[in-house]
Amino acid sequence: MPAMEAKIVHISIERNWRDVYAFASRPENMPHWASGLADGLEPDGEDWVAHGALGNARIRFTAPNDLGVLDHLVTPETGLQVHNALRVVPNGDAAEVMFTLLRQPGMSKEQFDSDADWVKKDLSALKERLEV
């Protein structure tokens, strides 16, 4: 498969990057800022299960680490696996949060742009929650 079109969606958060990572890395906290998971996540073995309007999805998160890596593999009921690359890195005394959005096969430009807007909205919600 050829390389997919990619967009890096990012936001600066005026909080120590380790604090941002500690909050964002907890699946229990994701419904507070990731709107696609607003109904919450349930643990299921090594995975988590998200229930949404489009059905259930299994999510496997990367193990806790000291590098700010928050990658997660999402597998909806269709079986298509989507690797979501999410990073928190130091930016001065603050943090930069970056999500690499990949345009999936068959996804229109409009859908891709809409997904990028959705990610930006979610990262803004994370910023609002942590800049208190």
Secondary structure, 3 states (H helix, E strand, C coil): CCCCCEEEEEEEECCCHHHHHHHHCCHHHHHHCCHHHCCCEEEECCEEEEEECCEEEEEEECCCCCCCECCEEEEECCCCCEEEEEEEEEECCEEEEEEEEECCCCCCHHHHHHHHHHHHHHHHHHHHHHCC
